[in-house]
Amino acid sequence: MLATPWDTPFSDPGWVFELKWDGVRCLMSSTGPSVQTTSRAGNDLAGRYPELVGVDLPADTVLDGEVVALDENGLPSFERLQARMSAGRSRLPITYVVFDLLHRKAPMVHRPLEERMEALRELELPSPIVVADRFHGDSQPVWDFVVANDIEGIVAKRLGSTYQSGRRSADWRKIGQFKQMCAVVGGFTVGTGGRESTFGALLLGLATGDRLRWIGAVGSGFDDKSLRSIRSALDEMTVPDSPFQPDTDLPAGSTWVEPQLVAMVRYKQWTAAGRVRAPSFKGFTDTAPELATWEAEGPG
């Protein structure tokens, strides 16, 4: 189940509010002989987060949540999670923040949200699993915390709502202090000055049919190490033809790559021409490129 973008925080007694966790979406289940962890794209995450599959999860249970890496202040940091993802079985600890219960000895998806929340609170969940905190009726306390700590945003969830698997529903609303999206990398520009040996910016697109719609270029958010490692990966992916739809604004002299990498990008807003304004690179995700579509990630 996915959340619908919403412009501003609100308060309503029929809703609950929680942090928008800046991590990797993950289903965790113990319905078979072993614990399984699955990404939004359907990929097995056991090799990436082996500490999760080793926990003693209550039998016949399916959880929905987010794998996050917390910084020294206990706040979610996608940059730290990116370092963990790149390093594989590194020593950087992760936390699995659970926000929904989809199955507990029987399917729960058709139960009201508050019933699922209550059943989730009754479970005894081992470390590194924690249950997300929620605020009932009033979004202001959690929004104030988001603003004060420079966190991505909050999620509002309607009481009485069911879990709508595979759908983006207005029963869940995501309100961002910063807007964030997944976009496919289709090429890069030539670097100058200190970036002459790496690249200037990544060219971003969203899938429309079998091509990408160009939405802009991201050149900020990289450190020297990431510039070098990304350029090395891009060199192995170069192709002669552009994966983008024809667009006269595409930078001349760009190098095209196979549209396989999906970047997490923070930005201010969309322009009238369908470009992202002031984008900043946050890292790569395991989201499948075909899921990063104009319909799902565009201005709507």
C-alpha positions in Angstrom: 0.0 0.0 0.0 1.3 3.4 -1.0 0.5 6.9 0.2 -0.9 9.8 -1.8 1.1 13.0 -1.8 -0.6 15.8 0.3 0.4 19.4 0.4 0.1 20.5 4.0 -0.2 19.0 7.5 -3.7 18.8 9.0 -5.4 17.7 12.2 -8.5 15.5 12.3 -9.8 13.1 15.0 -10.4 10.5 12.3 -6.6 10.2 11.5 -3.3 9.2 13.0 0.1 10.6 12.2 3.6 9.1 12.1 7.0 9.9 10.8 7.8 9.2 7.2 10.7 6.9 7.6 13.6 7.6 5.2 14.7 4.0 4.4 13.9 0.9 2.3 10.3 -0.5 2.4 10.3 -4.1 3.5 7.8 -6.8 4.1 8.9 -9.3 6.8 7.2 -12.6 7.2 7.3 -15.8 9.1 4.6 -17.7 7.3 7.0 -20.4 6.0 9.9 -22.4 7.5 12.1 -19.3 7.9 11.8 -15.5 8.1 11.7 -13.8 4.8 12.3 -10.1 3.9 11.1 -8.7 0.6 11.5 -5.3 -0.9 8.8 -3.3 -2.6 10.1 -4.5 -6.0 9.8 -8.1 -4.8 13.5 -8.7 -4.2 14.8 -10.9 -1.4 16.7 -8.7 1.1 18.1 -11.5 3.2 21.6 -11.1 1.9 21.6 -7.3 2.5 20.1 -7.4 6.0 21.0 -10.9 7.4 20.3 -9.7 11.0 16.6 -9.5 10.1 16.2 -13.1 8.9 17.9 -14.3 12.0 15.3 -12.9 14.5 12.7 -14.9 16.3 9.6 -13.5 14.7 6.3 -14.7 16.0 5.1 -17.6 13.8 2.6 -17.0 11.0 3.1 -13.2 10.9 3.5 -10.6 8.1 4.8 -7.1 8.9 5.0 -4.0 6.8 7.7 -1.5 7.6 10.9 0.3 6.7 14.5 -0.6 7.1 16.3 2.5 8.4 19.8 3.5 9.6 19.8 5.8 12.5 22.4 8.5 13.0 24.1 9.4 16.3 21.0 11.3 17.4 18.7 8.4 16.7 17.2 10.1 13.6 16.8 8.3 10.2 19.6 8.9 7.8 19.3 7.6 4.2 22.9 8.5 3.7 23.9 6.0 6.4 21.6 3.4 5.0 23.2 4.0 1.5 26.6 3.3 3.0 25.2 0.1 4.6 23.7 -0.9 1.2 27.0 -0.3 -0.6 29.1 -2.1 2.0 26.9 -5.2 2.2 27.4 -6.9 5.6 29.0 -3.9 7.2 29.0 -3.0 10.9 26.5 -0.2 10.4 23.5 -1.3 12.4 20.0 -1.1 10.9 16.5 -0.9 12.5 13.3 -2.3 11.2 10.5 0.1 11.9 7.1 -1.6 11.7 4.0 0.4 10.9 1.4 -2.3 9.9 0.4 -5.9 10.5 -0.9 -7.7 7.4 -1.2 -11.2 8.7 -1.4 -12.8 12.2 -2.4 -16.4 12.0 -5.1 -15.1 9.5 -5.2 -12.3 7.0 -5.5 -8.8 8.6 -5.6 -6.6 5.5 -9.4 -6.2 5.6 -9.4 -5.3 9.3 -9.7 -1.6 10.2 -6.4 0.2 10.8 -7.0 0.6 14.5 -7.5 -3.2 14.9 -4.2 -3.8 13.0 -2.5 -1.3 15.2 -3.7 -2.9 18.4 -2.8 -6.4 17.3 0.7 -5.0 16.4 1.2 -3.5 19.8 0.4 -6.8 21.4 3.2 -8.6 19.6 6.5 -9.3 21.3 9.0 -8.2 18.6 12.7 -8.8 19.1 15.5 -6.2 18.4 16.2 -4.7 15.9 12.4 -4.4 15.3 10.5 -1.5 16.7 6.9 -0.3 16.3 6.4 3.2 14.9 5.0 5.8 17.2 1.7 7.4 16.2 -0.1 10.6 17.2 -3.9 10.6 17.2 -5.9 13.5 15.7 -3.2 16.2 15.8 -0.3 16.3 13.4 1.4 19.3 14.9 3.7 17.6 17.5 5.1 15.2 14.9 5.4 18.0 12.3 7.2 20.2 14.7 9.6 17.4 15.3 10.1 16.9 11.6 10.9 20.6 11.0 13.2 20.9 14.0 15.2 17.8 13.0 15.2 18.3 9.2 13.4 15.0 8.6 11.6 14.1 5.4 8.0 14.4 6.5 5.0 12.6 8.0 2.4 10.1 7.0 -1.3 10.5 7.9 -3.5 7.4 8.0 -7.3 7.3 8.2 -8.8 5.3 11.0 -11.2 2.6 9.9 -9.3 2.1 6.6 -8.2 -1.3 5.3 -4.8 -2.2 3.8 -5.0 -1.9 0.0 -2.2 -4.0 -1.3 -0.5 -2.7 -4.4 -2.5 0.5 -4.5 -1.8 4.2 -3.9 -4.7 5.2 -1.6 -5.9 8.6 -0.2 -6.4 6.7 3.1 -2.7 7.2 3.5 -1.3 10.7 2.8 2.4 11.6 2.8 3.2 15.2 3.7 6.8 16.1 3.0 8.9 18.9 4.4 11.0 18.1 1.3 9.6 16.4 -1.8 11.3 13.2 -2.7 11.1 10.8 -5.6 12.6 7.8 -7.4 14.0 8.6 -10.9 15.8 6.5 -13.5 19.3 7.4 -14.6 19.5 7.6 -18.4 22.8 9.3 -18.9 25.3 11.8 -17.6 27.0 15.0 -18.6 30.7 15.8 -18.9 32.3 17.0 -15.7 34.5 20.1 -15.5 37.1 21.4 -13.1 37.4 19.0 -10.1 34.8 16.7 -11.8 36.6 16.4 -15.1 37.4 12.7 -14.4 33.9 11.8 -13.2 30.8 13.5 -14.4 28.8 16.8 -14.1 25.3 15.6 -13.5 23.1 12.5 -13.8 20.3 12.8 -16.3 17.0 11.7 -14.8 13.9 10.3 -16.4 10.6 8.7 -15.5 9.2 5.7 -17.5 6.5 6.4 -20.0 5.9 3.4 -22.2 9.3 2.0 -23.3 11.2 5.3 -23.0 12.1 7.8 -20.4 10.6 11.2 -20.1 13.4 13.6 -19.2 12.8 15.5 -16.0 16.1 17.2 -15.3 19.7 16.7 -14.2 21.0 16.3 -10.6 24.6 17.5 -9.9 24.6 18.0 -6.2 24.6 15.6 -3.2 27.7 13.7 -4.3 31.0 13.4 -2.4 34.4 12.5 -4.1 34.0 8.8 -3.3 30.5 8.5 -4.7 31.5 10.5 -7.8 34.3 8.0 -8.6 32.2 4.8 -7.8 29.2 6.0 -9.7 31.3 7.0 -12.8 32.9 3.5 -12.7 29.4 1.9 -12.7 28.2 4.2 -15.5 31.2 3.3 -17.7 30.0 -0.3 -17.7 26.5 0.7 -18.7 27.0 3.1 -21.7 24.9 2.6 -24.8 25.0 4.4 -28.1 21.4 5.5 -28.2 19.4 7.7 -25.8 16.8 6.0 -23.6 14.9 9.3 -23.4 12.0 10.5 -25.5 13.2 13.2 -27.9 13.6 16.5 -26.0 15.4 19.6 -27.3 16.4 20.5 -23.7 18.5 17.4 -23.2 22.1 18.6 -22.7 24.3 18.2 -25.8 27.3 15.9 -25.6 25.7 13.7 -22.9 26.7 10.1 -22.5 23.8 7.6 -22.5 23.5 4.6 -20.2 21.2 1.6 -19.9 18.2 2.7 -17.7 18.9 0.4 -14.8 19.9 2.6 -11.9 17.2 4.2 -9.8 18.2 7.3 -7.8 16.5 8.7 -4.8 16.3 12.5 -5.3 15.1 15.3 -3.0 13.8 18.4 -4.8 11.8 21.6 -4.1 9.1 21.5 -6.7 8.1 20.8 -10.3 8.4 23.4 -13.0 5.6 24.1 -15.5 7.8 22.3 -18.1 7.8 19.1 -16.1 11.3 19.4 -14.6 12.4 19.0 -11.0 13.7 22.2 -9.4 16.8 22.2 -7.2 17.3 18.4 -7.1 19.8 16.8 -4.8 21.1 13.2 -5.0 20.4 11.0 -1.9 21.5 7.6 -3.1 20.4 4.7 -5.2 17.5 2.4 -4.3 16.5 -1.1 -5.2 13.3 0.1 -6.8 12.7 -1.5 -10.2 13.2 1.0 -13.1 9.8 0.1 -14.5 8.1 1.3 -11.2 9.6 4.8 -11.4 7.0 6.0 -13.8 5.7 9.4 -14.7 2.3 8.4 -13.4 3.7 7.3 -10.0 6.4 9.8 -9.4 5.5 12.8 -11.6 3.7 16.0 -10.5 0.3 14.4 -10.7 
